[in-house]
Amino acid sequence: MAEFMVNGTKLYYEIHGDPDGKETIAFLNGVMASTNSWELLYPIFERLGFRVVLHDFKGQLKSDKPAGPYTFAQHCAEAKALFEHLGVEKLHLVGTSYGGEVSMKFAILYPEMVKTISIIDSVSELDPVLKGFVLGWKILCDTGDGEAFFWGMAPSIYGPKFIEQNHEMLAHRAKAIKSNPNGYLEGQKILYDTFAQDVTMTDDLPKIQCPALIICGLDDILKPPKFSQILADTIPDAEYITLPDCGHVSIFEKPRELQSAISGFVLKHC
């Protein structure tokens, strides 16, 4: 657990696994997430001898939250600076939602650094429904109540089966968000604006030359499979799998399936 300064902004990061591992894998967060959101996924790569890098983007929980909106290119440049600070020359990227979109942008901008990308529940363009969800989340942020915010957005990101079976866990997450430090919800609004203004990149996807794995929950209503199909059809060397009975938050809803799919894909390209 450490902090890295880049362009006057403090980024929180963590290193797990073998610090001298021959292979490095970085996990890039969804917009509402933090480094601990990957606790069900990254340990398999620790066991495989990888160096694992986690960090919060600026605007997220444990990093600074300067005025925005930002750009995906800024996130990529800051991540690149962090990776270079850690001595990483080439790595595998795994990103969910917002982090998947940053991963794709990173592979477009810095292809020489990327071995593979694994993209979970992400998009390269918007539609009116997705724009409406983002606007609704901004309104929820304005309540200033983290718990109300969580329950207001939860039905749009978790699959119905997961909500039914995990209500107690979700209630715990809602209370945890309520106790987040001041500035969390304002940081969220900045990131939503960044997403809405800068996520469109479908025309640039053919520039991604590394192997890509595209994953989407079949019950994802926020970023439904039609968006992942665009990624799979447009990125030149892409594999595509879907997860039944799974909403937008695959990293919580289907962690074992993700472990199997992503580890197999990454090892195939080491």
Summary of the structure (lengths in Angstrom):
residues: 270
radius of gyration: 17.1
end to end distance: 26.5
largest distance: 46.8
contacts: 942
relative contact order: 0.16
helix: 49%
strand: 18%
